[in-house]
Amino acid sequence: MTPTKPFAISKRMVWEAFKAVKANKGAPGIDGQSIESFEQNLARNLYCIWNRLASGSYFPPPVLQVEIPKRDGGVRELGVPTVGDRVAQTVVAMHLGPITERQFHPDSYGYRPGRSAHQAVEQARQRCWRYPWALDLDIRAFFDSLNHSLMMRAVRRFTEERWVLLYVERWLKASVQRSNGHIEPSDRGTPQGGVVSPVLANIFLHLAFDRWMNENFPDVPFERYADDVLVHCRSKADAERMRREIAERLQRCGLQLHPEKTRVVCCRPDAKKVEAKSFDFLGFTFRPRIAKSRTGQIFTTFGPAISGKAAKSLRATMRRTWRVPHRTEMSLNDLAEKVNPALRGWIRYYGRFRPTELVSVFNGINLALRIWAMRKYKRFKRRPLAAKAWLHGIATKERGLFAHWGIPALFPTVAAGR
């Protein structure tokens, strides 16, 4: 007779977790094992994970720390778990998901099914029209600062399942392998990049911020996407008061507002002599903008478009990663196949609000294509206008060749490279 496991974790849960991990792809952890390598002995690997989870003997391996460049020139430290650990974390995340979704605030948008950054930006846009002031919150080093004891108290408010609490605590305390190879213990924070980290972050901020706001300031609306938060107020005095109240609340929860990056912003499009009239939220800059009504009337509104930091990041990718002018061994079709997946993703995300603001970004790739043509074909050498005309002719006939050529709002300006 097979001995009964202390924890009721089914093999089906582990299998479903693996399918989710495979769909999300991801890099290897400290063991160097890829998803493809993990699949070579899939049945045994999944059985080992299930057996250890169900018996209480699963201990996570150290998390591999990698540094990702930030738009502001700094670096963001991401923790990359092994494939097997991602499967184990997904089991817990899938268990917590339905429980937390029943309780989370409707204005929490990050890492939740059926919710998106676009929804948060759209809600913020509409509220900026109704509320003259906004408080742009920046929580300093949120994922690095989480207090483990408070985090466990927060998780217990959602579940008393022993195996969930056991493994969440072990993941919080899991060691980190730094870029220099040193392995260090973790006494606070949760690694960005872990599968279970987003749900833990939402649990913590639901109690530390969302529910607190709802109980103490029910008439003050906000949008939260993970640790990015906007609060809307009717006056500058109200915004300043909310800044003080929220700072005190977060301090009691072991968190701090960044003193320079947290700002009170005026959202009136006609405002004059105010300190701040713009803010960034989820890759979009909100500021006064010229708009046209359906009847053709010109007016000033306050709304989002791709931020300068985001645009700079896209240009850096085109310049440093794609290096289109140097790909003379490739055909135009090959280049399109190489860059279109990224272009489509940028258009889907940043083109949601004022897509014409992408013209300056996409002019960069059109210029790169012009230089590529001048280097590849002798007839265009030192003849930029001829190369430009040739590309414009192709763009006119094959609007779908490059993803940005097919956007009505951008064509023919982008296609012409003007």
Secondary structure, 3 states (H helix, E strand, C coil): CCCCCCCCCCHHHHHHHHHHHHHHCCCCCCCCCCHHHHHCCHHHHHHHHHHHHHHCCCCCCCEEEEEEECCCCCEEEEEECCHHHHHHHHHHHHHHHHHHHCCCCCCECCCCCCCCHHHHHHHHHHHHHHCCEEEEEEECCHHHHCCHHHHHHHHHCCCCCHHHHHHHHHHHCCCEECCCCCEECCCCCCCCCCCCHHHHHHHHHHHHHHHHHHHHCCCCCEEEECCEEEEEECCHHHHHHHHHHHHHHHHHCCCCECCCCCEEEECCCCCCCCCCCCEEECCEEEEEEEEECCCCCEEEEEEEEECHHHHHHHHHHHHHHHCHHHCCCCCHHHHHHHHHHHHHHHHHHHCCCCHHHHHHHHHHHHHHHHHHHHHHCHHHCCCHHHHHHHHHHHHHHCCCCCHHHHCCCCCCHHHHCC
